[in-house]
Amino acid sequence: MAKVRTYPAYIVMSLVIILDQVTKALVRYNIPLYSWINVGEKWFADTFQICHLQNSGAAFSLSLPNPLWNKWFFIVVSIVAIIFILWLLHQSTNNIQVIAFGLVLGGAVGNNLIDRPIFGAVTDFISVDIPNIIKGMDRFPVFNVADSAIFIGMCLLIYDLIFISGKKIAKKEAEPLSEINDKVLDKEL
């Protein structure tokens, strides 16, 4: 089996970091903190908004009680996670995994190794109204390009696990049984 090339992951990671940092810079310099702008208001009312929030916590603003603890906790956890993801990347068996790991790496670096050390918090700016599926939750939590990249990367990894790698593993496990059945059938004949 040929080794999968991992360099596309670094290209994807770089593109995610660039897009993430450019969009965050545009928001920081053009939209005052805690301001909201409706996008496509004529057609969608306030369904899509661009805003400017600074999140010192984790996804969905979950956090530790002290902002300094948050900052260093997420930086350290990100470094450990990035090292683990790099190891997984070099164990990849197909291109979907390579792209997925590139997306996750780009998101992790963009949010936790650039924003937190430099700005002390992550800039979030994409706000989407969701149907009232979850009681008390009118809008989806505000997110950014890096968050989206991590989410898409994880979805690709789940897809791979269920439909690609998972089927290969199931097929390999089934092969010995079919060989045993063939041997039994040969003896009976």
C-alpha positions in Angstrom: 0.0 0.0 0.0 1.4 3.4 -1.0 2.1 6.0 1.6 -0.3 8.9 1.6 1.2 12.3 1.0 0.7 14.6 3.9 1.8 17.9 2.3 -1.8 18.8 1.2 -2.6 19.0 5.0 -0.1 21.8 5.4 -1.5 23.7 2.4 -5.0 23.4 3.8 -3.8 24.4 7.2 -2.0 27.5 5.8 -5.1 28.5 3.8 -7.3 28.2 6.8 -4.9 30.2 9.0 -4.7 33.0 6.3 -8.5 33.1 5.7 -9.2 33.0 9.5 -6.7 35.8 10.4 -7.7 38.0 7.5 -11.4 37.8 8.3 -10.7 38.4 12.0 -8.5 41.4 11.2 -11.3 42.9 9.0 -13.8 42.5 11.8 -11.5 43.9 14.5 -10.6 47.0 12.4 -14.0 47.7 10.8 -16.7 46.7 13.4 -16.7 48.1 16.9 -16.7 45.5 19.7 -20.2 44.2 20.5 -21.7 45.6 17.3 -23.9 43.6 14.9 -24.5 44.0 11.2 -27.4 42.2 9.4 -26.3 40.5 6.2 -28.9 40.2 3.4 -31.5 41.9 5.7 -33.8 42.5 2.7 -34.2 38.8 2.1 -33.2 37.1 5.4 -34.1 39.7 8.1 -31.6 39.1 10.9 -30.9 35.4 10.1 -27.2 36.1 9.2 -25.2 38.6 11.1 -21.6 39.7 11.3 -20.6 40.9 14.7 -17.5 41.6 16.8 -17.1 39.5 20.0 -14.0 38.6 21.9 -14.1 35.1 23.5 -11.6 34.3 26.2 -13.2 30.9 26.8 -13.7 27.8 24.8 -16.3 27.1 22.1 -19.7 28.5 23.0 -17.9 30.8 25.6 -17.3 28.0 28.1 -14.4 29.0 30.3 -12.4 28.6 33.5 -13.0 31.3 36.2 -9.9 33.3 35.5 -9.1 34.8 32.1 -5.3 34.2 32.5 -6.0 30.5 33.4 -8.2 30.3 30.2 -5.5 31.7 28.0 -2.7 29.4 29.2 -4.9 26.3 29.6 -6.1 26.6 26.0 -2.6 27.3 24.6 -1.1 24.2 26.4 -4.1 22.0 25.5 -3.8 23.2 21.9 -0.1 22.4 21.7 -0.6 18.9 23.0 -3.6 18.4 20.6 -1.6 19.7 17.6 1.3 17.3 18.4 -1.2 14.5 18.6 -2.9 15.6 15.3 0.4 15.8 13.6 1.2 12.2 14.7 -2.3 11.1 13.4 -1.7 13.0 10.1 1.5 10.9 9.5 -0.5 7.8 10.2 -3.2 8.8 7.6 -4.4 6.1 5.2 -6.3 8.3 2.7 -6.6 11.8 1.3 -9.8 12.6 3.2 -8.0 12.1 6.5 -5.1 14.3 5.3 -7.5 17.2 4.3 -9.5 16.7 7.6 -6.3 17.0 9.7 -5.3 20.0 7.7 -8.6 21.7 8.5 -8.4 20.8 12.2 -4.7 22.0 12.5 -5.5 25.3 10.8 -8.4 25.9 13.1 -6.4 25.0 16.2 -3.5 27.2 15.3 -5.7 30.1 14.2 -7.7 30.2 17.4 -5.4 29.1 20.1 -1.8 29.7 19.0 -2.3 33.1 17.2 -5.4 34.8 18.7 -4.9 33.9 22.4 -1.2 34.8 22.8 -1.4 37.9 20.7 -4.9 39.3 21.4 -5.7 37.5 24.7 -9.0 36.2 23.3 -10.5 34.7 20.1 -12.4 37.0 17.7 -15.8 35.5 16.9 -18.0 37.2 14.3 -20.4 34.8 12.4 -23.9 34.7 13.9 -26.7 32.6 12.5 -30.3 32.4 13.6 -31.5 28.8 14.0 -35.0 27.5 14.4 -36.0 27.2 18.0 -35.0 23.5 18.2 -33.3 23.9 21.5 -35.4 25.7 24.1 -34.0 29.0 25.1 -31.5 29.1 22.2 -32.6 31.6 19.6 -29.3 31.9 17.8 -26.4 29.5 17.2 -23.3 30.5 19.3 -21.1 33.0 17.4 -18.2 31.4 15.6 -15.4 32.1 13.2 -13.5 30.6 10.2 -11.2 28.5 12.5 -14.2 27.1 14.3 -15.8 26.2 11.0 -12.6 24.5 9.7 -12.4 22.4 12.9 -16.1 21.4 12.6 -15.8 20.5 8.9 -12.5 18.5 9.6 -14.2 16.5 12.3 -17.2 15.8 10.1 -14.8 14.5 7.4 -13.1 12.3 10.0 -16.4 10.9 11.2 -17.4 10.2 7.5 -14.1 8.5 7.0 -14.5 6.4 10.1 -18.0 5.2 9.1 -17.8 4.9 5.3 -14.2 4.4 4.3 -11.8 3.2 7.0 -14.6 1.5 8.9 -15.5 -0.6 5.9 -11.9 -1.5 5.2 -11.6 -2.8 8.8 -14.8 -4.7 8.6 -13.7 -6.2 5.2 -10.3 -7.3 6.7 -12.1 -8.9 9.7 -14.4 -10.7 7.4 -11.7 -12.1 5.1 -10.4 -14.8 7.5 -13.9 -16.1 8.0 -14.4 -16.5 4.2 -11.1 -18.3 3.9 -12.1 -20.7 6.7 -15.5 -21.3 5.0 -13.7 -22.0 1.6 -11.4 -24.5 3.3 -14.4 -26.3 4.9 -16.3 -26.3 1.6 -13.2 -27.7 -0.2 -13.0 -30.6 2.4 -16.7 -31.4 2.0 -16.4 -31.7 -1.8 
